[in-house]
Amino acid sequence: MAYQVLARKYRPMLFEDVIGQQHVTLTLQNAIKQNRLAGAYLFSGPRGVGKTTVARILSKAINCDNGLTDTPCNTCSSCVEINESRSLDVLEIDGASNRGIDEVRNLRESLRYSPNPNKYRIHIIDEVHMLTNEAFNALLKTLEEPPERVLFIFATTEPHKVPATILSRCQRFDFKRISNQQLVEQLKQLCKKEELEAEDEALRLIAVKGDGSMRDSESILDQVIAYAGTRITAEDTSQLLGLIGQSLFFRVTDHIHNNEVDAGIELVEHIFSEGYDFNEFILGLAEHFRNFMVARATNSAAELDVSEEFAARYLQEAERFEIEDLLRMIKITADAENALRRSSNARLHLEVTLIKLIKMNSSVQLSDLLSEFEQIKKKTDLIPKKKASDPPGTPVTQKPPEPDPQPQRSPLPSTKHVSSKETPPITLDDIEKKWTALLEQVKHHKIGLGTILSDAWPMRVTENNLILAFGKRNGFQMNTAKRESRFLESLIKEFYGHPLRLMFTLIEPEKIESIRKIPSQVDKEKVFQELRDKNPMLKRLSDTFDVEFIK
């Protein structure tokens, strides 16, 4: 007997044997038990996930000699004929080669002949989206009012190409891509039945290459068996399929961490000499950065589709990179993938990409950068400058340091001991009327602090205390404002002419909106552009570092 490939040899014979499509098989089994069969079904989903297989099992369940059952016997003449694709009542049609109106007319003519007693005439049309519009239109009336004991099962990988008029007359089932874990478990069972010895990492590589398809994974396993024999190793699998080992991607991140440009160039030479596909390498590198990002964000390897050895390494080395840096790395690799597809010099683009990644600087928040520049500016203002009128050689005298404008905080006098003529009382209404103008003053001195205060609003004035309210989700902003209390109090005293001690509280965000007396919706991007136009230093920074505004 001729050799039979694994995909056909171990094709599921029962609903329970179908992997990863329980939402479909369970619904069909219940429909059979309740005798609620539709006139037409549409099975859609990726290749190799069981669409035609489920269609055959459904046909056997309906036409089994034992009667309508959700568990066909697979031994009666009807089941055997369907398994061997020679049943007169179950007709499988290829939609790609029978796509015209004439073929559909012949199909409609065949419906005039009744099936065997107590059985259904079933038409399985694979890749139904390949039919022409005229052919689809010829099917419409038949699907809407099908003859008695006639059932249509359509299978397609591109349901969006099927006309809506056809979809509305079918019960649609969307088949899912099979997870790598389920593929590996199924491949283990096949290896056990075939008496093969296979490493777990080898089966994982096959599942990854199968890309969610059971049929593709079984075909790849057939190919690996032909190459490696009865003992399948990860090394043999990688060599045969041209897969790039995970350790190579870790070499890239090691070079990035150590800023080793020369090693990056040597790595490209290694990839070229080994014959690896550059595009496959870029795709794998993007997945590698994604694994680091997930491990860094979740502090867990549960969502990583890698072996235990590499999962532990991802967790260990994730602290090397910030999430913002990993996002930029993923973007660089995505841009490189597009460039490689159109380029005739893929090696050059790969070298440029690796150098970009290695020489990439760490991400810095703009507010932190501005704060540092403010500190530098203050220090440079203290350095005495030589006047143009001074003769050459005149020494520059050191300017004596100015007294601290914010001396050590002393307890503010209580309003009970202050005369109303000396310090007139200030009300909450007075504060609110000029609050927006005060924020502009704060932004003029410290733009980051002014932006943070935009999320707050004065809530109450008690004696010499001003209570600012932040939303409960803005605890970070409130703590930042607390650290700048001295600066804010001095600015408030200068602006309102009355000393006030700042106090802070967190309230519900809805209450903030209820007490706020200015529109809550602020176009922050517009405000940023206005500040950029007014502030030359900010404009130069945003132009130099190619700043991107993130809402």
Disulfide bonds with the S-S distance in Angstrom:
none
